[in-house]
């Protein structure tokens, strides 16, 4: 039972869902939402107030202006994309307090929360996770 208790405690410490994120954002909690996908994907559609910081670009230099006291919630497209996991790992290595958004942008929209961006005709947009750095 101790192992199971630790497992679920760890999940809640390291992951969040869209309802909890939206509730925390609405309450004005010190949360910074990071879209870890490509700039093109971010421009097409993203969670309101999210900043775009592709996981491949996360470094001491690109994060130096970020508030280390905030909780960072990192997301990508959803369960078929691991940019949020890579981004969360990078942010932890850089000394930030981080959670990964379960289901990413896909589940954010499934919960009927609004998004921002310039998606045309509702078409699919590739997350850009597997685009070589030279093409971003």
ZIGI-V560783 format. One line per field, one symbol per residue. phi: phi as a letter, one per 30 degrees, with the letter a starting at -180 (. if undefined). psi: psi as a letter, one per 30 degrees, with the letter a starting at -180 (. if undefined). burial: 1 if it has 24 or more other C-alpha atoms within 12 Angstrom, else 0. A space follows every 50 residues. Layout:
phi = ???
psi = ???
burial = ???
//
This chain:
phi = .dddddedddeddcbbcddddddddddiddbcccddddedddddaadeid ccbeedcdaeddcdddddddccccbbdlddbcddddddddddddjcdbbc ddihdededddiddbbkbechiddbddidcdeedcd
psi = eeeeeeeeeeefffllleeeeeeeeefglikkkkjgaleeeeeeklkkfk kjikefgkleefgffkjfflkkjklaeafgkgeeeeeeeeeefgglkklk jkfbeefeefggklllahkkgglkkkfgegkkeff.
burial = 00000000000001111100110000000011111111111111111101 11111111000010010000111111110011111111111100011111 111111110000001000000000101110000000
//
